[in-house]
Amino acid sequence: MIKSPLNYTGGKYKLLPQLSNLIPDTEIFVDLFAGGFNVGINSNSEIIIYNDICKQLVDMIKAFHDSSKKHVFEIINNYIIQFDLTKTSKENFINARNYYNNVHKDSFLLFTLVCFSFNNILRFNSKNEFNTPIGKRDFNISIQKNLVDFIDKLQNKEYIFYFYNKDFKDINVYKNSYVFCDPPYLISEATYNKLWNKNKEIELLNYLDDLNNKKIKFGLTNVTKHKGKENEILINWSKKYRIFDLNNNYINCAYNKINKESKTSEVFVCNY
């Protein structure tokens, strides 16, 4: 399994062994809320579509696709030297962050900052400025390996990648496609979930119903229960499809049955 070099909130790398057994092979794979791209990058479809609402993230993934590994590593290391970045160089980190926000919004500088950021989190404020603090992290061997594997797949001639920065409903989907959805979770506390609400949730579920009516296969990951909250909209909607409980150890095919015991119930819902 290829692991994204980005520790993006809600990433599905740990669930890939389970999801890979549930996702069918199709000509086109659409990663509708792609984020760090852990799922899409591991698809074997001939055409892989990356879409995310965060433009900076889309630009970064596309930059990895369009640039040689040598160039990517040279630029990252040049930024590290230019700003004298270390795990504890807080002032230098802030200087580099200000340079990105106010002078040069370069995707490779943003990735470099993420490598040195708290928990390697990519986060922006209301002014669309990168604002994650320094985090005693650096461009370590693990990130470098993940980046190499990630770029190798993006540039593998056996696959065709397309990159979009659109609202999910504006992505054209064809009958020979599989649509994977990992939207913001309505009842969890992730920062980017602030952009998601009940209306968007209903809009997405209606969109998936429309795909089903067109006989286009889809899979949706989400949580039905989290810290005492229940997503009743999702629970009621999902009863007409197949439901699989997801966890770190196994898949339990629940067939329209939600696990009511765990504090957080993460599920995979599909129409096949």
C-alpha positions in Angstrom: 0.0 0.0 0.0 1.2 3.5 -0.9 1.0 6.0 2.0 0.4 9.6 1.2 3.3 11.9 2.3 0.5 14.2 3.8 -0.9 13.5 7.3 -4.2 14.9 6.1 -7.1 14.9 8.6 -9.4 11.9 8.1 -6.9 10.0 6.0 -7.9 6.4 5.2 -4.5 4.7 5.1 -5.1 2.5 8.1 -8.4 1.4 6.6 -6.9 0.5 3.2 -6.6 -3.2 3.9 -10.4 -3.3 4.6 -11.4 -0.8 1.8 -9.4 -2.6 -0.9 -11.5 -5.7 -0.4 -14.7 -3.7 -0.8 -13.8 -1.5 -3.8 -14.3 -3.1 -7.2 -12.0 -2.6 -10.3 -13.4 -0.2 -12.8 -12.0 1.8 -15.7 -12.4 5.1 -13.9 -11.9 5.8 -10.2 -13.3 9.0 -8.9 -11.9 10.2 -5.5 -14.6 12.8 -4.8 -13.2 14.1 -1.5 -9.6 13.1 -2.1 -7.7 14.9 0.6 -4.3 13.3 1.1 -5.3 10.8 -1.6 -4.5 7.6 0.3 -7.4 5.7 -1.4 -7.2 7.1 -4.9 -3.4 6.7 -5.2 -3.8 2.9 -4.5 -6.5 2.4 -7.1 -5.6 0.2 -10.1 -8.1 1.9 -12.4 -6.7 3.2 -15.7 -8.0 6.7 -15.1 -7.9 8.2 -11.6 -9.6 11.4 -10.8 -8.6 13.5 -7.8 -11.0 16.2 -6.5 -10.9 18.3 -3.4 -12.4 21.6 -2.4 -9.0 22.8 -0.9 -7.2 24.5 -3.9 -3.8 24.5 -2.1 -4.0 20.8 -1.6 -5.0 20.1 -5.3 -2.2 22.3 -6.5 0.3 20.4 -4.3 -0.7 17.0 -5.5 -0.7 18.2 -9.1 2.8 19.7 -8.6 4.0 16.3 -7.4 2.5 14.8 -10.6 4.1 17.3 -12.9 7.6 17.5 -11.4 10.5 15.0 -11.4 11.5 13.5 -8.1 14.9 15.1 -8.4 13.4 18.5 -8.8 10.9 18.0 -5.9 13.6 17.0 -3.5 16.0 19.7 -4.6 13.3 22.4 -4.1 12.3 21.1 -0.6 16.0 20.8 0.5 16.7 24.3 -0.8 13.8 25.7 1.2 15.1 23.9 4.3 18.5 25.5 3.8 17.1 28.9 2.8 15.1 29.3 6.0 17.4 27.2 8.2 14.5 25.0 9.3 15.0 22.5 12.1 12.6 20.7 14.5 12.9 23.5 17.0 13.7 26.7 14.9 10.4 28.4 15.7 11.4 31.9 14.5 12.8 30.5 11.3 9.7 28.4 10.8 7.5 31.5 11.3 9.6 33.4 8.8 9.1 30.7 6.2 5.4 30.5 6.9 5.1 34.3 6.5 7.0 34.1 3.2 4.6 31.5 1.9 1.5 33.4 3.0 2.6 36.9 1.9 5.2 36.5 -0.8 5.3 33.2 -2.7 2.5 30.6 -2.4 4.6 27.8 -3.8 3.3 24.2 -3.3 6.7 22.8 -2.5 7.3 25.5 0.2 3.8 24.6 1.7 4.8 20.9 1.7 8.1 21.8 3.4 6.2 23.8 6.1 3.9 20.8 6.6 6.8 18.5 7.2 8.0 20.8 10.1 4.5 21.5 11.4 2.6 20.2 14.4 1.5 16.7 13.6 2.2 17.5 9.9 -1.2 19.1 9.7 -2.2 21.2 6.7 -4.5 24.0 8.1 -5.6 27.4 7.0 -7.3 30.3 8.8 -10.3 32.4 7.7 -7.9 34.5 5.6 -6.8 31.4 3.8 -3.3 31.6 5.4 -1.4 28.5 6.4 -1.4 28.8 10.2 -0.2 25.4 11.7 2.6 26.0 14.3 6.0 24.3 14.4 5.8 20.8 15.7 9.2 19.2 16.4 8.9 17.5 13.1 11.2 17.5 10.0 11.6 16.1 6.5 12.4 12.7 7.8 13.2 9.4 6.2 9.6 8.1 6.5 8.1 11.2 4.8 10.8 11.0 2.1 10.0 7.3 1.4 6.3 8.0 1.2 6.9 11.0 -1.1 9.0 8.8 -3.5 6.4 6.1 -3.6 3.6 8.7 -4.1 5.4 10.4 -7.0 6.3 7.1 -8.6 2.6 6.2 -8.8 1.5 9.6 -9.9 4.0 9.4 -12.8 3.5 5.8 -13.7 2.6 5.7 -17.4 0.0 2.9 -16.9 -2.3 5.4 -15.2 -3.9 8.7 -16.2 -4.6 11.2 -13.5 -6.9 14.2 -13.6 -7.0 16.9 -10.9 -10.0 19.0 -10.0 -10.8 21.7 -7.4 -14.6 21.6 -7.6 -17.7 21.1 -5.5 -18.5 17.3 -5.6 -21.7 17.7 -7.6 -19.8 19.5 -10.4 -17.6 16.5 -11.2 -18.7 14.6 -14.4 -19.2 10.9 -13.7 -19.5 8.3 -16.5 -21.1 4.9 -16.3 -17.7 3.1 -16.3 -16.7 4.9 -13.1 -16.5 4.0 -9.5 -17.1 6.9 -7.1 -15.4 6.9 -3.7 -16.7 9.4 -1.2 -14.9 10.3 2.1 -16.7 13.6 2.9 -16.3 15.6 6.1 -18.0 13.8 8.9 -21.1 15.7 10.0 -20.9 14.7 13.7 -17.1 14.8 14.3 -14.9 17.7 15.3 -12.3 18.0 12.5 -11.5 21.6 11.6 -12.6 21.2 7.9 -16.0 19.9 9.1 -16.9 23.5 9.8 -17.6 23.8 6.1 -20.0 20.9 6.2 -23.6 21.0 7.5 -26.9 19.1 7.3 -27.8 20.6 4.0 -24.5 19.5 2.4 -25.0 16.1 3.9 -28.4 15.7 2.4 -27.1 17.1 -0.9 -24.4 14.5 -1.0 -26.8 11.6 -0.2 -29.2 12.7 -2.9 -26.2 12.9 -5.3 -25.4 9.3 -4.4 -29.0 8.2 -4.9 -28.8 9.8 -8.4 -25.6 7.8 -9.1 -27.4 4.6 -8.0 -30.3 5.4 -10.4 -27.8 5.7 -13.2 -26.3 2.3 -12.2 -23.0 3.9 -11.2 -21.2 2.2 -8.3 -20.3 4.2 -5.3 -18.8 3.7 -1.8 -19.1 6.1 1.1 -17.2 6.2 4.3 -18.7 8.0 7.3 -19.6 7.7 11.0 -23.0 7.0 12.3 -22.2 7.5 15.9 -19.5 9.6 17.5 -19.1 10.7 21.2 -22.7 10.4 22.0 -24.0 11.9 18.7 -25.8 10.0 16.0 -26.1 10.9 12.3 -29.7 10.1 11.9 -29.8 11.5 8.4 -27.1 9.0 7.3 -28.5 6.1 9.4 -32.0 6.4 7.8 -30.6 6.9 4.3 -28.1 4.0 4.4 -30.8 1.4 5.1 -31.5 1.0 1.4 -27.9 0.0 0.7 -25.2 -2.4 2.0 -23.4 -1.4 5.2 -20.0 -2.6 6.4 -18.7 -1.7 9.8 -15.1 -0.5 9.7 -12.4 -0.8 12.4 -8.7 -1.4 12.7 -8.9 -5.2 12.9 -11.7 -6.6 10.7 -14.7 -6.0 8.5 -18.1 -7.1 9.8 -20.6 -7.2 7.0 -23.6 -5.6 8.8 -26.1 -5.7 5.9 -28.3 -2.8 7.0 -27.4 -3.1 10.6 -25.4 -0.5 12.5 -23.1 -1.4 15.4 -24.6 0.4 18.4 -22.0 -0.7 20.9 -18.9 1.3 20.0 -18.4 5.0 20.9 -17.5 5.7 17.3 -19.1 3.6 14.5 -17.4 4.1 11.2 -19.1 2.5 8.2 -18.7 1.9 4.5 -21.9 2.2 2.5 -22.2 0.9 -1.0 -24.8 0.2 -3.7 -23.4 -3.1 -4.9 
